[in-house]
Amino acid sequence: MTRQEYMKERRSEPWRDELRRSVKAKERGERPRVHMNELDPEFRSHELKAEVNQGLTKEQAIAEAGRCLDCGNPTCVTGCPVEINIPTFIKNIERGDFIEAARTLKETSALPAVCGRVCPQEKQCEAQCIYIQKMGKEPVAIGYLERFAADYERLNGIIAEPEKPVSNGIKVAVVGSGPAGLSFAGDMAKRGYDITVFEALHEIGGVLKYGIPEFRLPNDVVDVEIETLRKTGVKFVKNCIIGKTISHEDLRAEGFKGIFVASGAGLPNFMNIPGENLIGVMSANEFLTRVNLMDASSPDSDTPVQKGKSVAIIGAGNTAMDAVRTARRLGAERAMVVYRRSDEEMPARAEEVKHAKEEGVEFLTLHNPIQYEGDDKGHVQRMLLQKMELGEADASGRRKPVPIEGATEWIDVDEVIVSVGVSPNPLIPSTFTGLDVTKWGTVVINQDTMQTDLSDVYAGGDIVRGGATVILAMGDGRRAAEAMDKSLQAN
């Protein structure tokens, strides 16, 4: 049932007066937003793979869906980078038709169970909700409901078999199996293209597998989404590095008419301060990849990761929260986030900061490391922190952190995890001859079509943005699929 049909049905029912009364109650704020059940902080802070958020019950989901006001102009949709039909999927939940809600999500999103967990809805779809825009109240919990619908389908074993479209015989390659690549692959497969996704690592999923811990995004959730893509005909090749194992020319020789580069931004940035080469100082990318993808926390691991007792994470984005909460679960007695600005400027999701604080993480805001010192074996043992204050706003609109002269302090640490941003891996830009890149190493594209200077190569996600959210990467994938399809069909 379309949204228009549903609204016509509602207007024709004899209970429309009751509906009006219900809407008035909603407008008065008499129906508060639901709160998702969570694992106990003390318990979960020692459990590496126990998901913190436990999802909504049926009753909670229906009640929350009932808060939706059926806006005539649903701005929540324009706030979604992949333009999910939010009013329709929510109304399906309100009616108890959870499978239809999941089907609506899949019309535009290749990864609804993932997005329902890790997307910053509070800055996107929910930020555009009429409750918060016009009434100053808590928005409809769109992310919670998205997760509920996707999980209901999976947990009840009634995932609808996707329709396998008639093949058009055109081969298209995808470089990278992260959110941008998977979103692109899903949309192109629906259009009948012969899609092959090439992944450099031994697991499919990109940052969804190596970068996000299972206590926030379980691997089995990602695997189900990937399996759905396989059923539409998408093929996956692991342990294959495009630009090294296979070149751009090789792909062309094998008959690929289009290439979508979604290789991410896996090259970690460092601060270039004294002591960064000491044992025990590593990037958040390395730390999380080893723990999430290489089972490095296991005592039987061939490449065990250090389990520090006094651990400092430098930075305050979502990756930093993932790293510090992981360190806590690996036995850190003192886990600290060191951030040069204040709480208000932290880029991490508010929920992730809340969870970290509940789990015993300390926040040393308005501090910045300027030096690390090690013991006689070369292992980090303490860090020198510069105390900061906020000055005038910088180009990002945030107040610039300024050192307080003479205000420093030493803190003992036995592990430091640096999370101050990432850059694109230079392999693709350096091996695809003629590909234009910026001074930051990101690939230059036409913003409308996602096409690069090479006519058969499109790009999206972190290789273009330099580090962004899952849902923005997925939006790039969708736009690139639409543009490449038009170009290939025109030729």
MITORGU-147320 format. One line per 4 residues: number of its first residue (from 1); their letters; for each residue x, y, z of C-alpha. Coordinates in Angstrom, 2 decimals. Each point is the difference from the previous one (the first is absolute). Last residue first. Layout:
BEGIN
NUM> A> X Y Z ~ ... $
This chain:
BEGIN
491> NAQL> 26.35 4.43 -25.09 ~ -3.08 1.59 1.60 ~ -0.66 -3.04 2.18 ~ 3.52 0.15 1.41 $
487> SKDM> -0.29 3.71 0.85 ~ -3.44 -0.24 1.58 ~ 1.07 -3.03 2.05 ~ 3.18 1.77 1.11 $
483> AEAA> -2.01 2.98 1.28 ~ -2.55 -2.06 1.95 ~ 2.67 -2.25 1.46 ~ 2.19 2.97 0.97 $
479> RRGD> -2.91 1.65 1.82 ~ -0.76 -3.20 1.92 ~ 3.61 -0.57 0.97 ~ 0.42 3.57 1.19 $
475> GMAL> -3.09 -0.39 2.18 ~ 1.54 -3.13 1.48 ~ 3.13 1.95 0.90 ~ -2.16 2.65 1.66 $
471> IVTA> -1.78 -2.78 1.92 ~ 3.19 -1.55 1.31 ~ 1.35 3.31 1.26 ~ 3.00 2.01 -1.16 $
467> GGRV> 3.77 -0.19 -0.51 ~ 1.97 1.46 -2.90 ~ -3.11 0.89 -2.00 ~ 1.06 -1.47 -3.36 $
463> IDGG> 1.81 -3.19 1.04 ~ -2.30 0.15 3.04 ~ -3.12 -0.76 -1.98 ~ -0.23 0.36 -3.76 $
459> AYVD> 1.73 -0.57 -3.31 ~ -0.81 -0.40 -3.70 ~ 2.35 -1.35 -2.66 ~ -0.95 -0.69 -3.63 $
455> SLDT> 0.46 3.58 -1.20 ~ 3.27 0.59 1.85 ~ -0.13 3.58 1.34 ~ -2.18 -1.38 2.80 $
451> QMTD> -3.77 -0.54 -0.03 ~ -2.05 0.49 3.21 ~ -2.81 1.32 -2.25 ~ -1.01 3.28 1.64 $
447> QNIV> 3.17 0.61 2.00 ~ 2.25 -0.61 -3.01 ~ 2.87 -1.76 1.67 ~ 3.48 0.66 1.40 $
443> VTGW> 1.48 -2.93 1.93 ~ 1.30 0.76 3.48 ~ 3.76 0.16 0.57 ~ -0.08 3.08 2.24 $
439> KTVD> 1.57 2.16 -2.74 ~ -2.93 -1.01 -2.20 ~ 0.00 -2.83 -2.52 ~ -0.52 -0.28 -3.76 $
435> LGTF> 0.13 -3.49 -1.48 ~ 2.02 0.03 -3.20 ~ 1.74 -3.32 0.55 ~ -1.79 -2.20 2.52 $
431> TSPI> 3.02 -1.23 1.96 ~ 0.81 2.95 2.26 ~ -3.59 0.97 0.78 ~ -0.90 -3.66 0.72 $
427> LPNP> 2.98 -0.67 2.29 ~ -0.04 3.29 1.94 ~ -2.09 -1.36 2.89 ~ -2.39 2.79 0.84 $
423> SVGV> 0.73 2.05 3.12 ~ -1.08 -0.54 3.59 ~ -0.79 2.07 3.06 ~ 1.33 0.75 3.46 $
419> SVIV> -0.48 -3.40 1.62 ~ 3.32 -0.88 1.64 ~ 0.00 -2.90 2.45 ~ 2.49 0.30 2.85 $
415> EDVD> 0.97 -2.91 2.25 ~ 1.97 -0.24 3.26 ~ -1.06 3.35 1.37 ~ 1.16 2.20 2.91 $
411> IWET> -1.08 3.63 -0.19 ~ 2.34 3.02 -0.14 ~ -1.45 3.51 0.29 ~ 0.18 3.27 -1.89 $
407> AGEI> -1.12 3.59 0.58 ~ 2.96 2.28 -0.78 ~ -1.88 2.04 -2.59 ~ -3.58 -1.11 -0.42 $
403> PVPK> -0.11 -1.48 -3.50 ~ -2.82 1.22 -2.31 ~ -2.87 -2.16 -1.26 ~ -1.91 1.68 -2.85 $
399> RRGS> -3.70 0.57 0.54 ~ -2.01 -2.04 -2.48 ~ -1.33 1.49 -3.22 ~ 2.09 -2.33 -2.16 $
395> ADAE> 2.13 2.94 -1.21 ~ 1.00 0.84 3.57 ~ -2.03 1.62 2.80 ~ 1.90 2.19 2.45 $
391> GLEM> 1.73 -1.42 3.07 ~ -0.70 -3.09 2.06 ~ 2.42 -0.96 2.74 ~ 2.66 -2.68 0.07 $
387> KQLL> 2.12 -1.99 2.45 ~ 3.02 -1.64 -1.61 ~ 0.35 -3.66 0.88 ~ 3.32 -1.83 0.37 $
383> MRQV> -0.35 -3.75 -0.37 ~ 1.30 -2.94 2.03 ~ 1.26 -3.57 -0.26 ~ 0.46 -0.71 -3.70 $
379> HGKD> 2.20 -3.04 -0.61 ~ 3.52 0.51 -1.33 ~ 1.67 -2.56 2.25 ~ 1.60 2.68 2.19 $
375> DGEY> -3.44 1.42 0.73 ~ -1.92 2.33 -2.27 ~ -0.97 3.65 -0.27 ~ -2.82 1.54 -2.02 $
371> QIPN> -0.25 3.69 -0.96 ~ -2.47 2.76 -0.89 ~ -3.28 -1.62 0.97 ~ -3.01 2.38 0.03 $
367> HLTL> -2.34 0.80 2.87 ~ -3.20 2.08 -0.06 ~ -1.96 -3.18 0.71 ~ 1.38 -2.84 2.08 $
363> FEVG> -3.00 -2.34 -0.14 ~ 0.13 -3.10 2.19 ~ -1.64 -3.24 -1.15 ~ -1.92 -1.88 2.70 $
359> EEKA> -2.55 -1.89 -2.08 ~ -2.71 2.60 0.56 ~ 2.37 2.64 -1.41 ~ 0.55 -2.06 -3.14 $
355> HKVE> -3.73 -0.59 -0.46 ~ -0.75 3.71 0.24 ~ 2.77 0.86 -2.45 ~ -1.37 -2.57 -2.46 $
351> EARA> -3.52 1.35 0.39 ~ 1.13 3.58 -0.56 ~ 1.51 -1.02 -3.33 ~ 3.69 0.87 -0.25 $
347> PMEE> 1.07 3.41 -1.35 ~ 0.91 1.43 3.44 ~ -0.46 3.78 -0.07 ~ -2.39 0.25 2.98 $
343> DSRR> 2.20 -2.17 2.20 ~ 2.91 2.45 -0.27 ~ 2.93 0.17 -2.44 ~ 3.44 -1.64 0.04 $
339> YVVM> -1.27 -3.50 0.66 ~ 1.57 -2.79 2.04 ~ -2.39 -2.93 0.52 ~ 1.17 -2.13 2.89 $
335> AREA> -0.24 -3.67 0.99 ~ 1.28 -0.92 3.46 ~ -0.29 -3.61 1.07 ~ 0.32 -1.13 -3.60 $
331> GLRR> -1.09 -3.63 -0.20 ~ -0.78 -0.75 -3.62 ~ -3.52 1.35 0.44 ~ 1.36 3.39 0.99 $
327> ATRV> 2.28 -0.02 -3.04 ~ -3.06 -0.68 -2.18 ~ -1.84 2.93 1.58 ~ 3.01 2.22 -0.69 $
323> ADMA> 0.27 -1.14 -3.62 ~ -3.69 0.27 -0.88 ~ -0.17 3.43 1.61 ~ 3.08 1.12 -1.98 $
319> TNGA> -1.59 -1.29 -3.19 ~ -3.14 2.00 0.76 ~ 2.03 3.19 0.35 ~ 1.74 1.23 3.14 $
315> GIIA> 3.75 -0.02 -0.62 ~ 3.04 -1.51 1.73 ~ -0.87 -3.23 1.80 ~ 1.98 -0.53 3.19 $
311> VSKG> 0.35 -3.43 1.63 ~ 1.13 -0.88 3.52 ~ -0.23 -3.79 0.35 ~ 1.04 -0.75 -3.56 $
307> KQVP> -1.01 -3.13 -1.85 ~ 2.46 -0.25 -2.89 ~ -1.36 -1.73 -3.07 ~ 0.80 -3.60 -0.79 $
303> TDSD> 1.15 -0.90 -3.53 ~ -0.08 -3.80 -0.14 ~ -3.02 0.07 2.31 ~ -0.32 -2.73 2.64 $
299> PSSA> -0.44 2.45 2.89 ~ -2.92 1.52 -1.96 ~ -0.07 3.80 -0.22 ~ 1.61 -0.09 -3.45 $
295> DMLN> -3.04 -1.68 -1.57 ~ 1.23 1.27 -3.36 ~ -3.02 1.98 -1.20 ~ -1.37 1.84 3.00 $
291> VRTL> 3.07 0.08 2.28 ~ 2.65 0.48 -2.66 ~ -2.13 2.40 -1.99 ~ -0.91 1.99 3.11 $
287> FENA> 3.60 0.53 1.11 ~ 1.36 0.67 -3.47 ~ -2.69 2.53 -0.83 ~ 0.27 1.62 3.45 $
283> SMVG> 3.64 0.70 -0.78 ~ 2.81 -1.28 2.18 ~ 2.23 0.98 2.91 ~ 0.94 -3.02 2.15 $
279> ILNE> 3.59 -0.24 -1.17 ~ 1.34 3.51 -0.55 ~ -0.12 1.57 -3.48 ~ -2.32 2.82 1.14 $
275> GPIN> 2.64 1.09 2.51 ~ 0.42 3.63 -1.05 ~ -3.00 1.44 -1.88 ~ -0.99 -0.66 -3.60 $
271> MFNP> -3.75 0.18 0.69 ~ -0.96 -3.19 -1.83 ~ -2.45 -0.67 -2.83 ~ -1.17 -3.50 -0.87 $
267> LGAG> -0.22 -1.30 -3.58 ~ -3.24 -1.95 -0.28 ~ -2.08 2.49 -1.91 ~ -2.49 -1.93 -2.07 $
263> SAVF> 0.54 -2.17 -3.08 ~ -3.31 0.92 -1.58 ~ 1.07 0.27 -3.64 ~ -2.86 -0.78 -2.38 $
259> IGKF> 1.18 -1.44 -3.30 ~ -1.96 -0.17 -3.27 ~ 0.21 -1.99 -3.21 ~ 1.73 -3.02 1.53 $
255> GEAR> 1.04 -2.24 -2.87 ~ 2.95 -1.89 1.44 ~ 2.37 2.28 -1.93 ~ -1.52 3.04 1.73 $
251> LDEH> 0.56 -1.60 3.39 ~ 3.58 -0.90 -0.96 ~ 0.66 3.59 -1.10 ~ -1.08 1.29 3.40 $
247> SITK> 2.40 -2.45 1.58 ~ -0.62 -3.26 1.85 ~ 2.05 -1.29 2.93 ~ 1.55 3.46 0.48 $
243> GIIC> -2.34 2.82 -1.02 ~ -3.02 -1.99 1.14 ~ 1.08 -2.11 2.95 ~ -1.70 -3.40 0.05 $
239> NKVF> -0.26 -1.97 3.22 ~ -3.75 -0.45 -0.52 ~ -2.06 -0.16 -3.20 ~ -3.75 0.56 0.40 $
235> KVGT> -2.75 -0.59 -2.56 ~ -3.32 1.88 0.02 ~ -2.81 -2.13 -1.43 ~ -3.04 1.26 1.92 $
231> KRLT> 0.50 -2.88 2.44 ~ 3.53 1.22 0.67 ~ -1.42 3.38 1.04 ~ -2.25 -1.71 2.57 $
227> EIEV> 3.05 -1.88 1.27 ~ 1.75 3.33 0.62 ~ -2.89 1.23 2.17 ~ 0.02 -3.27 1.93 $
223> DVVD> 3.77 0.26 0.53 ~ -0.25 3.53 1.40 ~ -2.46 -1.13 2.70 ~ 2.15 -3.06 0.71 $
219> NPLR> 2.99 2.29 0.55 ~ -1.67 1.77 2.93 ~ 0.01 3.82 -0.16 ~ 0.52 1.90 3.26 $
215> FEPI> 1.30 -2.73 2.32 ~ 1.36 -1.55 -3.18 ~ 2.59 2.72 -0.39 ~ -0.04 2.32 -3.05 $
211> GYKL> 3.17 0.43 -2.05 ~ 0.91 -3.39 -1.44 ~ -3.46 -1.36 -0.82 ~ -2.12 3.01 -0.93 $
207> VGGI> 3.20 1.70 -1.16 ~ 0.20 -2.41 -2.91 ~ -2.86 -2.49 -0.07 ~ 1.38 -3.16 -1.57 $
203> EHLA> 2.75 -1.79 1.91 ~ 3.47 -1.09 -1.16 ~ 1.11 3.52 -0.86 ~ 0.61 1.68 -3.38 $
199> EFVT> -3.63 -0.26 -1.11 ~ -1.10 -0.12 -3.66 ~ -3.76 0.23 -0.65 ~ -1.22 -1.52 -3.26 $
195> IDYG> -3.29 1.16 -1.51 ~ -1.67 -1.26 -3.18 ~ -2.58 2.75 -0.52 ~ -3.75 -0.62 0.05 $
191> RKAM> -1.28 3.26 1.48 ~ -0.52 -1.59 3.40 ~ 3.67 -1.03 -0.13 ~ 0.97 3.65 -0.52 $
187> DGAF> -1.86 1.12 3.13 ~ 1.45 -2.76 2.16 ~ 3.55 0.48 -1.26 ~ -0.11 3.75 0.65 $
183> SLGA> -1.21 -0.51 3.56 ~ 2.58 -2.70 0.59 ~ 2.84 2.15 -1.34 ~ -0.97 3.07 2.03 $
179> PGSG> -0.54 -2.05 3.17 ~ 3.30 -1.88 -0.17 ~ 0.77 -2.72 -2.52 ~ 2.83 1.68 -1.90 $
175> VVAV> 0.64 0.49 -3.71 ~ -3.21 -0.72 -1.90 ~ 0.12 -1.36 -3.54 ~ -2.75 0.19 -2.63 $
171> KIGN> -0.74 -2.56 -2.71 ~ -2.84 0.63 -2.46 ~ -2.00 -3.08 -1.00 ~ -3.41 1.64 0.49 $
167> SVPK> -0.95 -2.67 2.50 ~ -3.69 -0.49 0.79 ~ -0.57 0.97 3.60 ~ 0.26 -2.38 2.96 $
163> EPEA> -2.91 0.85 2.25 ~ 1.10 0.07 3.59 ~ -1.06 -2.94 2.18 ~ -1.98 1.46 2.88 $
159> IIGN> 1.68 -0.47 3.36 ~ -2.33 -2.09 2.12 ~ 2.43 -1.47 2.50 ~ -1.65 1.66 2.98 $
155> LREY> 3.21 1.61 1.18 ~ 0.79 1.39 -3.46 ~ -3.40 1.54 -0.78 ~ -0.39 1.39 3.49 $
151> DAAF> 3.55 1.35 -0.08 ~ -0.66 2.14 -3.09 ~ -3.24 1.37 1.44 ~ 1.48 0.69 3.44 $
147> RELY> 3.17 1.63 -1.34 ~ -2.02 2.42 -2.09 ~ -2.25 0.70 2.99 ~ 2.94 0.84 2.26 $
143> GIAV> 1.45 2.27 -2.68 ~ -3.29 1.83 -0.53 ~ -0.46 0.75 3.69 ~ -2.64 2.70 -0.57 $
139> PEKG> 1.48 3.32 1.07 ~ 0.26 1.23 3.61 ~ -1.87 3.27 0.49 ~ 0.67 3.59 -1.05 $
135> MKQI> -3.31 0.23 -1.82 ~ 0.85 1.20 -3.50 ~ 3.35 -1.50 -0.98 ~ 0.32 -2.58 2.80 $
131> YICQ> -3.44 -1.54 -0.34 ~ -0.10 0.76 -3.72 ~ 2.86 -2.46 -0.60 ~ 2.94 1.50 -1.95 $
127> AECQ> 2.62 -0.87 2.65 ~ -1.43 -3.51 0.04 ~ 0.96 -0.53 -3.65 ~ 3.56 1.37 0.29 $
123> KEQP> 1.92 1.14 3.07 ~ -1.90 -2.10 2.56 ~ -0.05 -2.82 -2.54 ~ 3.76 -0.38 0.39 $
119> CVRG> 0.14 -3.41 -1.70 ~ 1.43 -2.93 1.96 ~ -2.81 -2.30 1.08 ~ -2.97 0.62 -2.29 $
115> CVAP> 2.48 0.44 -2.81 ~ 1.29 -3.55 0.43 ~ -3.43 -1.61 0.13 ~ -1.02 2.07 -3.04 $
111> LAST> 3.01 -0.93 -2.17 ~ -0.86 0.08 -3.72 ~ -2.28 2.99 0.49 ~ -2.40 1.34 -2.66 $
107> EKLT> -2.68 -2.61 -0.54 ~ 1.40 -1.94 2.92 ~ -1.68 2.29 2.51 ~ -3.41 -0.60 -1.56 $
103> RAAE> 0.52 -3.77 0.22 ~ 0.85 0.30 3.68 ~ -3.23 1.91 0.65 ~ -1.92 -2.61 -1.99 $
99> IFDG> 1.46 -2.64 2.27 ~ -0.98 1.98 3.11 ~ -3.69 0.29 -0.88 ~ -1.10 0.85 3.55 $
95> REIN> -2.09 2.97 -1.13 ~ 2.38 2.42 1.75 ~ 2.92 -1.83 -1.61 ~ -1.48 0.54 -3.46 $
91> KIFT> -0.50 3.66 0.91 ~ 3.72 0.26 0.76 ~ 1.00 -1.55 -3.34 ~ -2.30 2.37 -1.87 $
87> PINI> 1.04 3.18 1.81 ~ 3.73 -0.77 -0.44 ~ 0.13 -0.63 -3.74 ~ 3.79 -0.30 0.16 $
83> EVPC> 1.78 2.83 -1.80 ~ 3.54 -1.46 -0.06 ~ 1.57 3.09 1.64 ~ -2.97 0.35 2.40 $
79> GTVC> -0.82 3.60 0.96 ~ -2.23 0.35 -3.07 ~ -2.07 -2.90 1.31 ~ -0.33 1.56 3.47 $
75> TPNG> -1.46 3.07 -1.71 ~ -3.32 -1.81 -0.36 ~ -2.14 2.70 -1.66 ~ -3.59 -0.93 0.79 $
71> CDLC> 1.22 -1.30 3.33 ~ -1.53 -3.28 1.14 ~ 0.36 0.93 3.70 ~ 2.24 -2.92 0.99 $
67> RGAE> -0.53 -0.78 3.69 ~ -1.73 -3.26 -0.88 ~ 3.31 -1.40 -1.22 ~ 1.25 0.34 3.57 $
63> AIAQ> -2.92 -1.99 1.41 ~ 0.31 -2.68 -2.68 ~ 3.73 -0.34 0.63 ~ -0.37 -0.12 3.79 $
59> EKTL> -2.67 -2.69 -0.21 ~ 2.02 -2.07 -2.43 ~ 3.00 0.24 2.34 ~ 2.81 2.38 -0.90 $
55> GQNV> 3.69 -0.77 -0.44 ~ 2.59 -1.29 2.44 ~ 2.61 2.75 -0.23 ~ 3.29 -1.12 1.54 $
51> EAKL> 0.78 -2.94 -2.30 ~ 2.06 -2.62 1.85 ~ 3.15 -0.69 -2.03 ~ 2.79 1.41 2.18 $
47> EHSR> -1.67 -0.58 3.36 ~ 1.77 1.60 2.99 ~ -1.61 3.44 -0.29 ~ -3.29 -1.78 -0.71 $
43> FEPD> -0.48 -1.24 3.55 ~ 0.80 3.27 1.76 ~ -2.04 2.02 -2.49 ~ -3.16 -2.18 0.27 $
39> LENM> -1.17 -0.90 -3.48 ~ -2.29 2.50 -1.70 ~ -3.75 0.29 -0.64 ~ -0.94 2.70 -2.48 $
35> HVRP> -1.84 3.05 1.25 ~ -3.36 0.84 -1.49 ~ -0.91 3.59 -0.88 ~ -2.70 1.54 2.15 $
31> REGR> -3.69 -0.07 -0.96 ~ -1.73 2.88 1.72 ~ 1.99 2.55 -1.98 ~ -2.97 2.27 -0.56 $
27> EKAK> 0.29 -0.68 -3.71 ~ -0.22 -3.73 0.63 ~ -3.20 0.45 1.98 ~ -1.42 2.11 -2.82 $
23> VSRR> 0.90 -2.76 -2.44 ~ -1.82 -2.55 2.14 ~ -3.08 2.22 0.13 ~ 0.08 0.31 -3.78 $
19> LEDR> 0.31 -3.76 -0.34 ~ -3.00 -0.49 2.27 ~ -1.98 2.27 -2.30 ~ 1.28 -2.04 -2.99 $
15> WPES> -1.44 -3.19 1.54 ~ -2.66 -0.34 -2.70 ~ 2.68 -0.80 -2.59 ~ 0.15 1.96 -3.25 $
11> RREK> 2.84 2.33 1.01 ~ 2.13 -2.93 1.11 ~ -0.51 -1.87 -3.27 ~ 0.95 3.08 -2.03 $
7> MYEQ> 3.14 0.39 2.15 ~ 0.94 -3.62 -0.64 ~ -0.55 0.30 -3.72 ~ 2.23 3.09 -0.14 $
3> RTM> 2.71 -1.69 2.12 ~ 0.02 -2.94 -2.39 ~ -1.35 -3.40 0.96 $
